[in-house]
Amino acid sequence: MPAGAPPPPHPAAPPPRRPARIVILGGGFAGAYCAQALERQLRRAGHRDARILLIDRHNFFVFFPLLVEAGTGSLEPRHAVVSIRAFLKRTQFKMAEVTGVDLQQRVVTACLSETGEIEIEPFDHLVIALGSVTRTPPIPGLAAYGLDLKSLADAVALRDHAIQMLEVADSTDDPDRRRELLHFVVVGGNFTGVEVAGELDAFLNSAARKYSPETRASIRVTLVERSERILAALDGDLSEYAESNLRRRNVDVHLNTSLRAIGPDFAELEGADKSVLRLASRTVIWCAGVAPTPLTLKLPVPRDARGYIECERDLRVKGMANVWGIGDCAVNTDGAGRPYPATAQHAVREGQVLARNLARALSGKPTLPCDIQSVGSLAALGCRTGVAKVFGIKLSGFLAWWMWRTVYLMKTPGWSRRIRVAIDWTFELMFKRDYVQLGVHRRPIAPAPGDSPAK
């Protein structure tokens, strides 16, 4: 090198490698269990510095299998909700409302729940686990008079409303109005609808012991299902057992029937033969299906005709390398192309499979298809009876009910919550429930045509 010549430049240092950023939208079963599994998978794969951020407008998720019992008083309502911060160890949580996603810039825009401040969160991988909302078809009166059962608030509100109906009915001398007040119509013969009908019937008849004989005799629960049998996901013999059990307890079951309209004091049903049946009722509970959330419908991702996100077998959103979809908001299929059902069991498994695939993707390994083998299905019918099919074994009656409680007790997150739930259930066997309103949800009774102060 000639004297006085400048030294050769050093080769440019490579830019620092920043940790991968994974953003999960939604803290329900799919999102929360995905984050929890990611914490383990990333540590095992050597990505300890990867950042996991979960965004949800609530800092809890509802353990849905216990929702109906939480509403009817079999267990303390707060024992059916799980703190996201306690459930996760090193995942960052942000309680905010997601307002937009820019897939080109790879950023999520969120509005903080209390302050209204807008924050922008960058991501390398985006997980969409936004769940679902209650499907509300354009049935006249459904939005105004129908009751949902999608949240803990809905379950507690139903309990308070049922007790209010008992109190009002007990104070009237009009037998027609008493029957109208104490007629509860449940629409949807799926797992939720059947459990609501069974548990509500047991709750009302047990609570009615504190009221007059006329009030007790006026209680009636009707279950409406548009297909030819209830619990269509189970084998026919279990479906038949569930139907006969409900009918034996004087629950009216209407098959091949759909809801046509709701009013302040009636529910109008339509049969497959177009016949119309008008039921006098002040309470219609809608349990007939789910729909994508409004945010899901706004995202720039491929969706099917119903609005659900279309995904590949490895859970990636179709046509996208770093966007993934799981849970109720997405269509994930098995090897034969059949979509997995929108159940808590499958949402949890999809979250765990996605965590494994994200760890493999960050390590440069090929992802694997999501193959889920269902371990079975269970449904509680109230009065300590149920139906179940677990590992191919069919159960019905008390043994199925015991299996239902055992399975979901062990699936309840955290030993402290399991012990609390077990204590609640044990006390329920030893002592009578308190049939009293919690005082936080009182549904006003809309005046029906022809009502007068004399009633």
ZIDAFEN-V873356 format. One record per residue. N is the residue number from 1. RES is the residue in one small letter. PHI is phi in radians with two decimals (999 if undefined). PSI is psi in radians with two decimals (none if undefined). D_CENTER is the distance of its C-alpha to the mean C-alpha in whole Angstrom. Layout:
N,RES,PHI,PSI,D_CENTER  N,RES,PHI,PSI,D_CENTER
This chain:
1,m,999,2.17,74  2,p,-1.02,2.59,77  3,a,-1.06,2.47,78  4,g,1.40,-0.15,76  5,a,-1.25,2.52,73  6,p,-1.17,2.57,70  7,p,-1.13,2.63,68  8,p,-1.10,2.51,65  9,p,-1.15,2.56,62  10,h,-1.27,2.54,59  11,p,-1.05,2.47,56  12,a,-1.09,2.38,53  13,a,-1.24,2.42,51  14,p,-1.11,2.55,47  15,p,-1.06,2.55,45  16,p,-1.09,2.43,43  17,r,-1.43,2.01,40  18,r,-1.53,2.69,37  19,p,-1.12,2.59,33  20,a,-1.18,2.54,31  21,r,-2.08,2.10,28  22,i,-2.00,2.12,24  23,v,-1.94,2.24,22  24,i,-1.96,2.17,18  25,l,-1.71,1.96,16  26,g,1.92,2.25,13  27,g,-1.98,0.56,12  28,g,-1.42,-2.75,8  29,f,-1.00,-0.87,9  30,a,-1.11,-0.90,11  31,g,-1.17,-0.78,13  32,a,-1.17,-0.77,13  33,y,-1.25,-0.50,14  34,c,-1.13,-0.81,16  35,a,-1.08,-0.76,18  36,q,-1.08,-0.76,19  37,a,-1.20,-0.59,20  38,l,-1.06,-0.67,22  39,e,-0.99,-0.69,24  40,r,-1.35,-0.80,25  41,q,-1.11,-0.74,26  42,l,-1.19,-0.61,28  43,r,-1.15,-0.75,30  44,r,-1.17,-0.59,31  45,a,-1.47,0.02,32  46,g,1.46,0.34,34  47,h,-1.92,0.91,32  48,r,-1.12,-0.44,32  49,d,-1.53,-0.08,33  50,a,-1.08,2.48,30  51,r,-1.76,2.26,28  52,i,-1.97,2.19,24  53,l,-2.16,2.20,22  54,l,-1.97,2.25,18  55,i,-2.05,2.24,18  56,d,-2.68,2.67,15  57,r,-1.38,-0.18,16  58,h,-2.09,2.63,14  59,n,-1.70,0.48,16  60,f,-2.61,2.84,13  61,f,-2.25,2.66,9  62,v,-1.56,2.30,7  63,f,-1.44,1.54,8  64,f,-0.99,-0.60,5  65,p,-1.01,-0.41,8  66,l,-1.73,0.06,10  67,l,-1.10,-0.80,9  68,v,-1.13,-0.77,11  69,e,-1.18,-0.56,14  70,a,-1.14,-0.62,14  71,g,-1.28,-0.68,14  72,t,-1.52,-0.01,17  73,g,1.66,0.13,19  74,s,-1.20,-0.43,19  75,l,-2.56,2.83,18  76,e,-1.10,2.24,18  77,p,-0.94,-0.68,15  78,r,-1.19,-0.27,16  79,h,-1.36,-0.13,16  80,a,-1.68,0.04,12  81,v,-2.03,2.58,12  82,v,-2.12,2.23,13  83,s,-1.22,2.18,16  84,i,-1.14,-0.70,16  85,r,-1.13,-0.61,20  86,a,-1.34,-0.54,20  87,f,-1.24,-0.59,18  88,l,-1.87,2.64,20  89,k,-1.79,-0.91,24  90,r,-2.14,0.12,25  91,t,-1.33,2.34,23  92,q,-1.38,2.34,23  93,f,-2.01,2.45,21  94,k,-2.32,2.08,21  95,m,-1.48,1.80,19  96,a,-2.74,2.87,20  97,e,-1.76,2.06,19  98,v,-1.22,2.20,20  99,t,-1.91,-0.27,22  100,g,-3.06,2.77,23  101,v,-2.35,2.22,24  102,d,-1.90,1.82,28  103,l,-1.30,-0.43,28  104,q,-1.26,-0.82,32  105,q,-1.46,-0.18,32  106,r,1.02,0.98,29  107,v,-2.41,2.63,28  108,v,-2.00,2.32,25  109,t,-1.80,2.27,25  110,a,-2.38,2.56,23  111,c,-1.89,2.13,24  112,l,-1.11,2.40,24  113,s,-1.07,-0.68,22  114,e,-1.70,-0.81,25  115,t,-1.48,-0.38,28  116,g,1.39,0.09,27  117,e,-1.21,2.53,29  118,i,-1.71,2.27,28  119,e,-2.16,2.57,28  120,i,-2.02,2.13,28  121,e,-2.00,2.04,27  122,p,-1.33,2.75,29  123,f,-2.54,2.68,27  124,d,-1.73,-0.60,29  125,h,-2.32,2.39,25  126,l,-2.06,2.24,22  127,v,-1.93,2.10,19  128,i,-1.76,1.96,16  129,a,-2.39,0.99,13  130,l,-1.46,-0.01,11  131,g,1.21,-2.58,8  132,s,-2.57,2.98,8  133,v,-2.18,2.93,8  134,t,-1.14,2.27,9  135,r,-1.28,2.15,12  136,t,-2.09,1.56,15  137,p,-1.22,2.89,18  138,p,-1.33,1.03,22  139,i,-1.53,2.21,22  140,p,-0.95,2.20,25  141,g,1.51,-0.16,24  142,l,-1.12,-0.83,20  143,a,-1.13,-0.59,19  144,a,-1.44,-0.65,22  145,y,-2.06,-0.21,21  146,g,-1.38,2.58,18  147,l,-1.84,2.44,15  148,d,-1.68,2.91,11  149,l,-2.48,1.25,9  150,k,-2.07,-0.27,6  151,s,-2.41,2.97,7  152,l,-1.13,-0.64,10  153,a,-1.06,-0.69,13  154,d,-1.09,-0.74,12  155,a,-1.14,-0.76,12  156,v,-1.19,-0.67,15  157,a,-1.10,-0.67,16  158,l,-1.13,-0.73,16  159,r,-1.06,-0.86,18  160,d,-1.08,-0.69,21  161,h,-1.15,-0.73,21  162,a,-1.08,-0.74,22  163,i,-1.17,-0.66,24  164,q,-1.07,-0.71,26  165,m,-1.10,-0.68,26  166,l,-1.10,-0.76,28  167,e,-1.14,-0.79,30  168,v,-1.16,-0.74,31  169,a,-1.12,-0.63,32  170,d,-1.21,-0.33,34  171,s,-1.73,0.06,36  172,t,-1.88,2.58,37  173,d,-1.72,-0.03,40  174,d,-1.53,1.94,39  175,p,-1.12,-0.59,37  176,d,-1.16,-0.77,36  177,r,-1.19,-0.61,34  178,r,-1.09,-0.78,33  179,r,-1.13,-0.64,31  180,e,-1.12,-0.75,30  181,l,-1.17,-0.57,28  182,l,-1.81,0.33,27  183,h,-1.76,2.02,25  184,f,-1.93,2.13,22  185,v,-1.88,2.14,20  186,v,-1.91,2.15,17  187,v,-1.84,2.08,16  188,g,2.09,1.99,15  189,g,-1.70,0.51,16  190,n,-1.43,-2.94,13  191,f,-1.04,-0.81,11  192,t,-1.10,-0.84,9  193,g,-1.07,-0.76,12  194,v,-1.15,-0.75,15  195,e,-1.14,-0.69,13  196,v,-1.10,-0.82,13  197,a,-1.07,-0.80,17  198,g,-1.18,-0.85,18  199,e,-1.20,-0.65,17  200,l,-1.15,-0.71,18  201,d,-1.08,-0.78,22  202,a,-1.13,-0.72,22  203,f,-1.09,-0.83,22  204,l,-1.14,-0.78,24  205,n,-1.22,-0.52,27  206,s,-1.29,-0.75,27  207,a,-1.15,-0.56,27  208,a,-1.17,-0.20,29  209,r,-1.10,-0.35,32  210,k,-1.52,-0.02,33  211,y,-2.04,-3.14,34  212,s,-1.21,2.76,36  213,p,-1.03,-0.61,37  214,e,-1.10,-0.68,36  215,t,-1.16,-0.79,33  216,r,-1.05,-0.69,32  217,a,-1.26,-0.27,33  218,s,-1.60,-0.13,32  219,i,-1.24,2.35,28  220,r,-2.64,2.34,26  221,v,-2.10,2.31,23  222,t,-2.11,2.29,22  223,l,-1.93,2.23,20  224,v,-2.01,2.23,20  225,e,-2.37,2.27,19  226,r,-1.38,-0.30,21  227,s,-1.64,-3.04,22  228,e,-1.44,-0.15,24  229,r,-2.73,2.72,22  230,i,-1.44,2.85,19  231,l,0.86,0.97,17  232,a,-1.10,-0.35,18  233,a,-1.29,-0.28,17  234,l,-1.68,2.92,19  235,d,-1.13,2.73,23  236,g,-1.02,-0.67,25  237,d,-1.19,-0.61,26  238,l,-1.24,-0.66,23  239,s,-1.08,-0.75,22  240,e,-1.15,-0.67,25  241,y,-1.09,-0.79,25  242,a,-1.06,-0.75,22  243,e,-1.13,-0.79,23  244,s,-1.16,-0.62,27  245,n,-1.11,-0.77,25  246,l,-1.15,-0.75,24  247,r,-1.11,-0.64,27  248,r,-1.11,-0.47,29  249,r,-1.62,0.28,27  250,n,1.21,0.44,28  251,v,-1.49,2.14,24  252,d,-1.34,2.23,25  253,v,-2.02,2.07,24  254,h,-1.91,1.95,25  255,l,-1.71,2.82,24  256,n,0.91,0.68,25  257,t,-2.37,2.46,24  258,s,-2.21,2.82,22  259,l,-1.40,2.25,22  260,r,-1.78,-0.66,25  261,a,-2.88,2.74,25  262,i,-2.26,2.47,24  263,g,-2.24,-3.09,27  264,p,-1.12,-0.40,27  265,d,-2.39,0.39,28  266,f,-2.73,2.78,27  267,a,-2.27,2.25,25  268,e,-1.88,2.15,27  269,l,-1.89,2.65,26  270,e,-2.24,2.18,28  271,g,-1.45,3.02,28  272,a,-1.10,-0.44,29  273,d,-1.57,0.23,33  274,k,1.26,0.15,32  275,s,-1.25,2.60,33  276,v,-2.04,2.32,31  277,l,-2.17,2.20,30  278,r,-1.85,2.09,30  279,l,-1.85,2.30,28  280,a,-1.36,2.04,29  281,s,-2.82,2.51,26  282,r,-1.81,0.01,25  283,t,-2.40,2.00,21  284,v,-2.15,2.11,19  285,i,-1.87,2.09,15  286,w,-1.64,1.98,14  287,c,-2.22,0.56,11  288,a,-1.85,1.02,13  289,g,1.91,2.94,11  290,v,-2.22,2.95,9  291,a,-2.50,2.79,12  292,p,-1.07,2.64,12  293,t,-1.20,2.72,12  294,p,-0.98,-0.64,16  295,l,-1.14,-0.69,17  296,t,-0.99,-0.69,16  297,l,-1.23,-0.28,19  298,k,-1.68,-0.22,21  299,l,-1.28,2.51,21  300,p,-1.41,1.10,25  301,v,-2.28,2.73,23  302,p,-1.18,2.36,24  303,r,-2.32,2.74,21  304,d,-1.46,-3.04,21  305,a,-1.11,-0.44,22  306,r,-1.56,-0.15,18  307,g,1.78,0.02,18  308,y,-1.45,2.58,16  309,i,-1.26,2.28,18  310,e,-1.53,2.29,20  311,c,-2.25,2.75,21  312,e,-1.40,3.09,24  313,r,-1.17,-0.43,24  314,d,-1.57,0.16,24  315,l,1.47,0.04,21  316,r,-1.23,2.55,23  317,v,-1.17,2.39,22  318,k,-0.98,2.27,25  319,g,1.42,0.10,28  320,m,-2.25,2.38,27  321,a,-1.53,-0.47,29  322,n,-2.18,0.31,27  323,v,-2.12,2.31,23  324,w,-2.25,2.63,20  325,g,-2.33,2.30,17  326,i,-2.49,2.84,14  327,g,1.47,-2.82,10  328,d,-1.10,-0.44,9  329,c,-1.41,-0.16,12  330,a,-2.10,2.72,14  331,v,-1.80,1.82,16  332,n,-2.00,2.34,18  333,t,-2.04,2.76,20  334,d,-1.50,-3.02,22  335,g,-1.11,-0.40,26  336,a,-1.61,0.07,26  337,g,1.50,0.12,24  338,r,-1.48,2.30,21  339,p,-1.22,2.46,18  340,y,-1.21,2.50,15  341,p,-1.20,2.72,12  342,a,-1.48,1.33,9  343,t,-2.16,2.82,8  344,a,-1.08,-0.68,7  345,q,-0.99,-0.80,11  346,h,-1.33,-0.57,12  347,a,-1.09,-0.74,10  348,v,-1.10,-0.81,12  349,r,-1.15,-0.69,15  350,e,-1.09,-0.71,15  351,g,-1.07,-0.70,15  352,q,-1.22,-0.70,18  353,v,-1.13,-0.72,20  354,l,-1.11,-0.67,20  355,a,-1.03,-0.73,21  356,r,-1.12,-0.75,24  357,n,-1.21,-0.62,25  358,l,-1.13,-0.72,25  359,a,-1.12,-0.67,27  360,r,-1.19,-0.71,30  361,a,-1.11,-0.72,30  362,l,-1.18,-0.44,31  363,s,-1.59,0.04,34  364,g,1.36,0.32,35  365,k,-1.72,2.68,34  366,p,-1.19,2.51,32  367,t,-1.38,2.88,28  368,l,-2.05,2.65,27  369,p,-1.19,2.71,25  370,c,-1.56,1.81,22  371,d,-1.99,1.98,22  372,i,-2.04,2.21,19  373,q,-1.82,1.97,21  374,s,-1.14,2.35,18  375,v,-1.51,-0.20,19  376,g,2.48,-3.08,18  377,s,-2.43,2.59,15  378,l,-2.42,2.60,15  379,a,-2.53,2.32,15  380,a,-1.61,2.42,16  381,l,-1.93,0.04,18  382,g,1.46,2.87,20  383,c,1.01,0.57,23  384,r,1.01,0.72,23  385,t,-2.29,2.79,22  386,g,-2.93,-3.13,20  387,v,-2.35,2.59,20  388,a,-2.75,2.64,20  389,k,-2.39,1.87,21  390,v,-2.19,2.13,21  391,f,0.92,0.66,24  392,g,1.44,-0.07,25  393,i,-1.67,2.23,26  394,k,-1.67,2.37,25  395,l,-2.34,2.64,24  396,s,-2.61,2.84,24  397,g,1.41,-2.58,25  398,f,-1.09,-0.70,25  399,l,-1.09,-0.69,25  400,a,-1.17,-0.69,22  401,w,-1.09,-0.75,21  402,w,-1.11,-0.71,22  403,m,-1.10,-0.74,21  404,w,-0.98,-0.88,17  405,r,-1.15,-0.68,18  406,t,-1.13,-0.82,20  407,v,-1.08,-0.85,18  408,y,-1.32,-0.42,15  409,l,-1.12,-0.76,17  410,m,-1.28,-0.42,19  411,k,-1.49,-0.21,15  412,t,-1.09,2.25,15  413,p,-1.17,2.26,16  414,g,1.49,2.37,19  415,w,-1.20,-0.57,22  416,s,-1.11,-0.70,22  417,r,-1.25,-0.65,19  418,r,-1.05,-0.74,20  419,i,-1.15,-0.70,23  420,r,-1.11,-0.77,21  421,v,-1.12,-0.74,19  422,a,-1.08,-0.68,22  423,i,-1.16,-0.75,24  424,d,-0.99,-0.85,22  425,w,-1.15,-0.63,22  426,t,-1.16,-0.77,26  427,f,-1.11,-0.57,26  428,e,-1.14,-0.58,25  429,l,-1.27,-0.49,27  430,m,-1.63,-0.57,30  431,f,-2.25,2.78,30  432,k,-1.35,2.62,28  433,r,-1.24,2.78,25  434,d,-1.61,1.97,26  435,y,-1.62,1.36,25  436,v,-2.43,2.55,26  437,q,-1.19,2.56,24  438,l,-1.38,-0.24,23  439,g,1.42,0.18,24  440,v,-1.94,-0.30,22  441,h,-2.36,1.77,20  442,r,-2.11,1.92,23  443,r,-1.39,2.11,22  444,p,-1.13,2.53,26  445,i,-1.55,1.91,27  446,a,-1.21,2.35,28  447,p,-1.11,2.34,32  448,a,-1.60,2.74,32  449,p,-0.95,2.26,35  450,g,1.62,-0.14,38  451,d,-1.10,2.57,37  452,s,-2.50,2.77,40  453,p,-1.01,-0.42,40  454,a,-1.19,-0.37,42  455,k,-1.30,none,39
